[in-house]
Amino acid sequence: MRRIFIKARAGARRNEVKRVDETHFVVSVTEAPEKGRANEAIAELIAEHFGVSKSSVQIVAGASGRNKVLEIVG
């Protein structure tokens, strides 16, 4: 299991993952932060970035905020 820290940017022009250091990332998604759509897009993008399934990525803290903690299993 791996724990990473995300600074989320919803409503961006394009989907993008930028690595700040080993455990910190800035994730931009085009989805609006409404009804969990941005969180879903972030989870999908992180899963794709790390080469794991979407179900392996869980938001464990900060679901309603800009700063999030995610756990990646696998």
Biopython code that builds the backbone (N, CA, C, O; Angstrom):
import numpy as np
from Bio.PDB.StructureBuilder import StructureBuilder

atoms = [
    (1, "MET", "N", (0.853, -1.181, 0.000)),
    (1, "MET", "CA", (0.000, 0.000, 0.000)),
    (1, "MET", "C", (0.892, 1.235, 0.000)),
    (1, "MET", "O", (1.909, 1.291, 0.693)),
    (2, "ARG", "N", (0.493, 2.207, -0.782)),
    (2, "ARG", "CA", (1.243, 3.447, -0.924)),
    (2, "ARG", "C", (0.322, 4.615, -0.625)),
    (2, "ARG", "O", (-0.822, 4.635, -1.080)),
    (3, "ARG", "N", (0.802, 5.580, 0.128)),
    (3, "ARG", "CA", (0.004, 6.764, 0.461)),
    (3, "ARG", "C", (0.624, 7.967, -0.238)),
    (3, "ARG", "O", (1.823, 8.216, -0.119)),
    (4, "ILE", "N", (-0.214, 8.719, -0.977)),
    (4, "ILE", "CA", (0.275, 9.912, -1.664)),
    (4, "ILE", "C", (-0.600, 11.106, -1.293)),
    (4, "ILE", "O", (-1.740, 10.952, -0.856)),
    (5, "PHE", "N", (-0.042, 12.287, -1.476)),
    (5, "PHE", "CA", (-0.710, 13.535, -1.135)),
    (5, "PHE", "C", (-0.927, 14.326, -2.415)),
    (5, "PHE", "O", (-0.010, 14.525, -3.212)),
    (6, "ILE", "N", (-2.168, 14.770, -2.590)),
    (6, "ILE", "CA", (-2.589, 15.411, -3.833)),
    (6, "ILE", "C", (-3.054, 16.839, -3.560)),
    (6, "ILE", "O", (-3.765, 17.096, -2.589)),
    (7, "LYS", "N", (-2.644, 17.760, -4.426)),
    (7, "LYS", "CA", (-3.267, 19.079, -4.467)),
    (7, "LYS", "C", (-4.107, 19.065, -5.738)),
    (7, "LYS", "O", (-3.572, 18.976, -6.843)),
    (8, "ALA", "N", (-5.413, 19.154, -5.577)),
    (8, "ALA", "CA", (-6.339, 19.000, -6.702)),
    (8, "ALA", "C", (-6.666, 20.342, -7.335)),
    (8, "ALA", "O", (-6.819, 21.352, -6.647)),
    (9, "ARG", "N", (-6.769, 20.334, -8.644)),
    (9, "ARG", "CA", (-7.214, 21.505, -9.407)),
    (9, "ARG", "C", (-8.334, 21.041, -10.343)),
    (9, "ARG", "O", (-8.085, 20.462, -11.401)),
    (10, "ALA", "N", (-9.556, 21.307, -9.928)),
    (10, "ALA", "CA", (-10.722, 20.918, -10.738)),
    (10, "ALA", "C", (-11.055, 22.031, -11.714)),
    (10, "ALA", "O", (-10.737, 23.196, -11.474)),
    (11, "GLY", "N", (-11.694, 21.669, -12.810)),
    (11, "GLY", "CA", (-12.089, 22.650, -13.810)),
    (11, "GLY", "C", (-10.926, 23.163, -14.640)),
    (11, "GLY", "O", (-10.990, 24.271, -15.171)),
    (12, "ALA", "N", (-9.871, 22.381, -14.760)),
    (12, "ALA", "CA", (-8.686, 22.777, -15.531)),
    (12, "ALA", "C", (-8.942, 22.601, -17.025)),
    (12, "ALA", "O", (-9.950, 22.020, -17.427)),
    (13, "ARG", "N", (-8.034, 23.101, -17.830)),
    (13, "ARG", "CA", (-8.173, 22.960, -19.282)),
    (13, "ARG", "C", (-7.901, 21.550, -19.772)),
    (13, "ARG", "O", (-8.458, 21.107, -20.777)),
    (14, "ARG", "N", (-7.012, 20.831, -19.027)),
    (14, "ARG", "CA", (-6.696, 19.452, -19.425)),
    (14, "ARG", "C", (-6.371, 18.613, -18.200)),
    (14, "ARG", "O", (-6.045, 19.142, -17.138)),
    (15, "ASN", "N", (-6.464, 17.313, -18.361)),
    (15, "ASN", "CA", (-6.124, 16.383, -17.286)),
    (15, "ASN", "C", (-4.614, 16.215, -17.255)),
    (15, "ASN", "O", (-3.974, 15.993, -18.282)),
    (16, "GLU", "N", (-4.049, 16.328, -16.030)),
    (16, "GLU", "CA", (-2.597, 16.274, -15.932)),
    (16, "GLU", "C", (-2.172, 15.888, -14.515)),
    (16, "GLU", "O", (-2.797, 16.299, -13.537)),
    (17, "VAL", "N", (-1.107, 15.099, -14.417)),
    (17, "VAL", "CA", (-0.505, 14.745, -13.130)),
    (17, "VAL", "C", (0.917, 15.290, -13.129)),
    (17, "VAL", "O", (1.719, 14.941, -13.995)),
    (18, "LYS", "N", (1.230, 16.145, -12.161)),
    (18, "LYS", "CA", (2.584, 16.675, -12.015)),
    (18, "LYS", "C", (3.156, 16.170, -10.701)),
    (18, "LYS", "O", (2.534, 16.310, -9.648)),
    (19, "ARG", "N", (4.324, 15.591, -10.765)),
    (19, "ARG", "CA", (4.993, 15.073, -9.575)),
    (19, "ARG", "C", (5.822, 16.189, -8.937)),
    (19, "ARG", "O", (6.660, 16.806, -9.595)),
    (20, "VAL", "N", (5.582, 16.437, -7.661)),
    (20, "VAL", "CA", (6.347, 17.436, -6.919)),
    (20, "VAL", "C", (7.546, 16.756, -6.267)),
    (20, "VAL", "O", (8.675, 17.234, -6.383)),
    (21, "ASP", "N", (7.303, 15.650, -5.586)),
    (21, "ASP", "CA", (8.360, 14.805, -5.030)),
    (21, "ASP", "C", (7.841, 13.379, -4.966)),
    (21, "ASP", "O", (6.864, 13.047, -5.638)),
    (22, "GLU", "N", (8.475, 12.540, -4.175)),
    (22, "GLU", "CA", (8.133, 11.113, -4.135)),
    (22, "GLU", "C", (6.673, 10.841, -3.770)),
    (22, "GLU", "O", (6.071, 9.907, -4.300)),
    (23, "THR", "N", (6.097, 11.644, -2.873)),
    (23, "THR", "CA", (4.736, 11.369, -2.402)),
    (23, "THR", "C", (3.752, 12.506, -2.650)),
    (23, "THR", "O", (2.578, 12.373, -2.302)),
    (24, "HIS", "N", (4.181, 13.606, -3.233)),
    (24, "HIS", "CA", (3.307, 14.762, -3.445)),
    (24, "HIS", "C", (3.117, 15.027, -4.935)),
    (24, "HIS", "O", (4.068, 15.033, -5.716)),
    (25, "PHE", "N", (1.849, 15.245, -5.302)),
    (25, "PHE", "CA", (1.490, 15.465, -6.701)),
    (25, "PHE", "C", (0.485, 16.601, -6.809)),
    (25, "PHE", "O", (-0.272, 16.866, -5.875)),
    (26, "VAL", "N", (0.485, 17.273, -7.965)),
    (26, "VAL", "CA", (-0.558, 18.230, -8.309)),
    (26, "VAL", "C", (-1.335, 17.593, -9.453)),
    (26, "VAL", "O", (-0.767, 17.257, -10.492)),
    (27, "VAL", "N", (-2.637, 17.429, -9.251)),
    (27, "VAL", "CA", (-3.479, 16.761, -10.248)),
    (27, "VAL", "C", (-4.523, 17.748, -10.750)),
    (27, "VAL", "O", (-5.306, 18.289, -9.969)),
    (28, "SER", "N", (-4.527, 17.977, -12.058)),
    (28, "SER", "CA", (-5.508, 18.847, -12.700)),
    (28, "SER", "C", (-6.483, 17.991, -13.490)),
    (28, "SER", "O", (-6.077, 17.111, -14.249)),
    (29, "VAL", "N", (-7.764, 18.254, -13.308)),
    (29, "VAL", "CA", (-8.800, 17.536, -14.060)),
    (29, "VAL", "C", (-9.789, 18.531, -14.648)),
    (29, "VAL", "O", (-9.992, 19.614, -14.099)),
    (30, "THR", "N", (-10.396, 18.165, -15.753)),
    (30, "THR", "CA", (-11.343, 19.054, -16.422)),
    (30, "THR", "C", (-12.717, 19.047, -15.766)),
    (30, "THR", "O", (-13.504, 19.972, -15.966)),
    (31, "GLU", "N", (-13.007, 18.024, -14.994)),
    (31, "GLU", "CA", (-14.316, 17.912, -14.343)),
    (31, "GLU", "C", (-14.512, 19.013, -13.299)),
    (31, "GLU", "O", (-13.562, 19.454, -12.653)),
    (32, "ALA", "N", (-15.758, 19.441, -13.153)),
    (32, "ALA", "CA", (-16.107, 20.419, -12.128)),
    (32, "ALA", "C", (-16.204, 19.726, -10.768)),
    (32, "ALA", "O", (-16.525, 18.539, -10.700)),
    (33, "PRO", "N", (-15.930, 20.461, -9.682)),
    (33, "PRO", "CA", (-16.008, 19.839, -8.351)),
    (33, "PRO", "C", (-17.445, 19.752, -7.844)),
    (33, "PRO", "O", (-17.787, 20.341, -6.819)),
    (34, "GLU", "N", (-18.278, 19.017, -8.568)),
    (34, "GLU", "CA", (-19.688, 18.866, -8.210)),
    (34, "GLU", "C", (-20.035, 17.388, -8.133)),
    (34, "GLU", "O", (-19.688, 16.615, -9.025)),
    (35, "LYS", "N", (-20.719, 17.000, -7.068)),
    (35, "LYS", "CA", (-21.231, 15.633, -6.889)),
    (35, "LYS", "C", (-20.143, 14.570, -7.018)),
    (35, "LYS", "O", (-20.413, 13.464, -7.487)),
    (36, "GLY", "N", (-18.920, 14.893, -6.609)),
    (36, "GLY", "CA", (-17.839, 13.923, -6.620)),
    (36, "GLY", "C", (-17.239, 13.628, -7.978)),
    (36, "GLY", "O", (-16.414, 12.724, -8.103)),
    (37, "ARG", "N", (-17.636, 14.374, -9.002)),
    (37, "ARG", "CA", (-17.119, 14.108, -10.348)),
    (37, "ARG", "C", (-15.613, 14.340, -10.432)),
    (37, "ARG", "O", (-14.900, 13.551, -11.053)),
    (38, "ALA", "N", (-15.129, 15.402, -9.820)),
    (38, "ALA", "CA", (-13.690, 15.688, -9.851)),
    (38, "ALA", "C", (-12.913, 14.600, -9.105)),
    (38, "ALA", "O", (-11.847, 14.186, -9.558)),
    (39, "ASN", "N", (-13.434, 14.138, -7.974)),
    (39, "ASN", "CA", (-12.763, 13.067, -7.227)),
    (39, "ASN", "C", (-12.665, 11.791, -8.056)),
    (39, "ASN", "O", (-11.636, 11.116, -8.040)),
    (40, "GLU", "N", (-13.728, 11.460, -8.777)),
    (40, "GLU", "CA", (-13.714, 10.281, -9.651)),
    (40, "GLU", "C", (-12.654, 10.441, -10.736)),
    (40, "GLU", "O", (-11.907, 9.508, -11.030)),
    (41, "ALA", "N", (-12.597, 11.625, -11.322)),
    (41, "ALA", "CA", (-11.619, 11.878, -12.385)),
    (41, "ALA", "C", (-10.196, 11.819, -11.835)),
    (41, "ALA", "O", (-9.293, 11.321, -12.507)),
    (42, "ILE", "N", (-9.991, 12.321, -10.624)),
    (42, "ILE", "CA", (-8.668, 12.271, -9.989)),
    (42, "ILE", "C", (-8.266, 10.825, -9.748)),
    (42, "ILE", "O", (-7.134, 10.438, -10.042)),
    (43, "ALA", "N", (-9.177, 10.028, -9.220)),
    (43, "ALA", "CA", (-8.885, 8.617, -8.962)),
    (43, "ALA", "C", (-8.533, 7.884, -10.258)),
    (43, "ALA", "O", (-7.601, 7.080, -10.278)),
    (44, "GLU", "N", (-9.263, 8.150, -11.328)),
    (44, "GLU", "CA", (-8.989, 7.522, -12.619)),
    (44, "GLU", "C", (-7.615, 7.925, -13.153)),
    (44, "GLU", "O", (-6.858, 7.089, -13.647)),
    (45, "LEU", "N", (-7.308, 9.206, -13.047)),
    (45, "LEU", "CA", (-6.037, 9.719, -13.554)),
    (45, "LEU", "C", (-4.853, 9.166, -12.765)),
    (45, "LEU", "O", (-3.830, 8.806, -13.348)),
    (46, "ILE", "N", (-4.988, 9.097, -11.452)),
    (46, "ILE", "CA", (-3.923, 8.544, -10.604)),
    (46, "ILE", "C", (-3.751, 7.043, -10.888)),
    (46, "ILE", "O", (-2.625, 6.550, -10.959)),
    (47, "ALA", "N", (-4.852, 6.330, -11.047)),
    (47, "ALA", "CA", (-4.774, 4.902, -11.366)),
    (47, "ALA", "C", (-4.030, 4.685, -12.686)),
    (47, "ALA", "O", (-3.190, 3.792, -12.794)),
    (48, "GLU", "N", (-4.342, 5.498, -13.669)),
    (48, "GLU", "CA", (-3.678, 5.412, -14.960)),
    (48, "GLU", "C", (-2.186, 5.752, -14.826)),
    (48, "GLU", "O", (-1.336, 5.084, -15.416)),
    (49, "HIS", "N", (-1.884, 6.778, -14.058)),
    (49, "HIS", "CA", (-0.493, 7.217, -13.861)),
    (49, "HIS", "C", (0.357, 6.120, -13.215)),
    (49, "HIS", "O", (1.502, 5.909, -13.615)),
    (50, "PHE", "N", (-0.196, 5.422, -12.219)),
    (50, "PHE", "CA", (0.546, 4.386, -11.499)),
    (50, "PHE", "C", (0.353, 2.988, -12.091)),
    (50, "PHE", "O", (0.967, 2.029, -11.621)),
    (51, "GLY", "N", (-0.489, 2.865, -13.113)),
    (51, "GLY", "CA", (-0.684, 1.581, -13.770)),
    (51, "GLY", "C", (-1.434, 0.564, -12.933)),
    (51, "GLY", "O", (-1.133, -0.628, -12.975)),
    (52, "VAL", "N", (-2.416, 1.035, -12.170)),
    (52, "VAL", "CA", (-3.249, 0.144, -11.354)),
    (52, "VAL", "C", (-4.709, 0.351, -11.750)),
    (52, "VAL", "O", (-5.035, 1.281, -12.487)),
    (53, "SER", "N", (-5.583, -0.525, -11.252)),
    (53, "SER", "CA", (-7.004, -0.364, -11.541)),
    (53, "SER", "C", (-7.580, 0.781, -10.708)),
    (53, "SER", "O", (-7.036, 1.139, -9.663)),
    (54, "LYS", "N", (-8.669, 1.339, -11.177)),
    (54, "LYS", "CA", (-9.316, 2.446, -10.472)),
    (54, "LYS", "C", (-9.765, 2.035, -9.073)),
    (54, "LYS", "O", (-9.760, 2.848, -8.149)),
    (55, "SER", "N", (-10.151, 0.774, -8.922)),
    (55, "SER", "CA", (-10.606, 0.291, -7.620)),
    (55, "SER", "C", (-9.463, 0.194, -6.610)),
    (55, "SER", "O", (-9.714, 0.050, -5.413)),
    (56, "SER", "N", (-8.222, 0.271, -7.067)),
    (56, "SER", "CA", (-7.064, 0.230, -6.184)),
    (56, "SER", "C", (-6.730, 1.592, -5.577)),
    (56, "SER", "O", (-5.854, 1.695, -4.719)),
    (57, "VAL", "N", (-7.434, 2.639, -6.025)),
    (57, "VAL", "CA", (-7.171, 4.002, -5.553)),
    (57, "VAL", "C", (-8.336, 4.458, -4.693)),
    (57, "VAL", "O", (-9.488, 4.420, -5.124)),
    (58, "GLN", "N", (-8.031, 4.892, -3.467)),
    (58, "GLN", "CA", (-9.072, 5.375, -2.561)),
    (58, "GLN", "C", (-8.662, 6.712, -1.954)),
    (58, "GLN", "O", (-7.508, 6.907, -1.571)),
    (59, "ILE", "N", (-9.623, 7.626, -1.874)),
    (59, "ILE", "CA", (-9.395, 8.891, -1.184)),
    (59, "ILE", "C", (-9.678, 8.647, 0.293)),
    (59, "ILE", "O", (-10.806, 8.326, 0.668)),
    (60, "VAL", "N", (-8.654, 8.798, 1.131)),
    (60, "VAL", "CA", (-8.819, 8.521, 2.558)),
    (60, "VAL", "C", (-8.974, 9.790, 3.384)),
    (60, "VAL", "O", (-9.391, 9.724, 4.541)),
    (61, "ALA", "N", (-8.648, 10.934, 2.816)),
    (61, "ALA", "CA", (-8.829, 12.210, 3.526)),
    (61, "ALA", "C", (-8.939, 13.331, 2.496)),
    (61, "ALA", "O", (-8.313, 13.282, 1.437)),
    (62, "GLY", "N", (-9.738, 14.335, 2.821)),
    (62, "GLY", "CA", (-9.849, 15.517, 1.981)),
    (62, "GLY", "C", (-10.781, 15.395, 0.800)),
    (62, "GLY", "O", (-10.586, 16.078, -0.206)),
    (63, "ALA", "N", (-11.784, 14.548, 0.889)),
    (63, "ALA", "CA", (-12.693, 14.345, -0.245)),
    (63, "ALA", "C", (-13.394, 15.626, -0.672)),
    (63, "ALA", "O", (-13.704, 15.792, -1.851)),
    (64, "SER", "N", (-13.649, 16.536, 0.269)),
    (64, "SER", "CA", (-14.348, 17.772, -0.095)),
    (64, "SER", "C", (-13.414, 18.971, -0.156)),
    (64, "SER", "O", (-13.875, 20.103, -0.303)),
    (65, "GLY", "N", (-12.133, 18.747, -0.048)),
    (65, "GLY", "CA", (-11.179, 19.853, -0.075)),
    (65, "GLY", "C", (-10.220, 19.746, -1.242)),
    (65, "GLY", "O", (-10.276, 18.797, -2.024)),
    (66, "ARG", "N", (-9.350, 20.716, -1.350)),
    (66, "ARG", "CA", (-8.367, 20.754, -2.428)),
    (66, "ARG", "C", (-7.191, 19.817, -2.152)),
    (66, "ARG", "O", (-6.643, 19.214, -3.075)),
    (67, "ASN", "N", (-6.807, 19.698, -0.884)),
    (67, "ASN", "CA", (-5.708, 18.809, -0.496)),
    (67, "ASN", "C", (-6.273, 17.454, -0.086)),
    (67, "ASN", "O", (-7.142, 17.370, 0.782)),
    (68, "LYS", "N", (-5.773, 16.398, -0.718)),
    (68, "LYS", "CA", (-6.309, 15.060, -0.523)),
    (68, "LYS", "C", (-5.190, 14.077, -0.182)),
    (68, "LYS", "O", (-4.030, 14.282, -0.540)),
    (69, "VAL", "N", (-5.561, 13.019, 0.508)),
    (69, "VAL", "CA", (-4.652, 11.909, 0.778)),
    (69, "VAL", "C", (-5.273, 10.683, 0.103)),
    (69, "VAL", "O", (-6.435, 10.354, 0.340)),
    (70, "LEU", "N", (-4.489, 10.020, -0.734)),
    (70, "LEU", "CA", (-4.952, 8.831, -1.443)),
    (70, "LEU", "C", (-4.104, 7.634, -1.063)),
    (70, "LEU", "O", (-2.906, 7.756, -0.806)),
    (71, "GLU", "N", (-4.744, 6.475, -1.032)),
    (71, "GLU", "CA", (-4.030, 5.219, -0.841)),
    (71, "GLU", "C", (-4.140, 4.411, -2.122)),
    (71, "GLU", "O", (-5.207, 4.306, -2.725)),
    (72, "ILE", "N", (-3.008, 3.842, -2.521)),
    (72, "ILE", "CA", (-2.958, 3.017, -3.712)),
    (72, "ILE", "C", (-2.552, 1.611, -3.287)),
    (72, "ILE", "O", (-1.502, 1.416, -2.675)),
    (73, "VAL", "N", (-3.377, 0.652, -3.611)),
    (73, "VAL", "CA", (-3.108, -0.748, -3.283)),
    (73, "VAL", "C", (-2.682, -1.443, -4.549)),
    (73, "VAL", "O", (-3.348, -1.330, -5.578)),
    (74, "GLY", "N", (-1.562, -2.171, -4.485)),
    (74, "GLY", "CA", (-1.143, -2.941, -5.631)),
    (74, "GLY", "C", (0.057, -2.460, -6.337)),
    (74, "GLY", "O", (0.476, -3.065, -7.324)),
]
sb = StructureBuilder()
sb.init_structure("model")
sb.init_model(0)
sb.init_chain("A")
sb.init_seg("    ")
for serial, (resi, resn, name, xyz) in enumerate(atoms, 1):
    if name == "N":
        sb.init_residue(resn, " ", resi, " ")
    sb.init_atom(name, np.array(xyz, "f"), 0.0, 1.0, " ", f" {name:<3s}", serial, name[0])
structure = sb.get_structure()
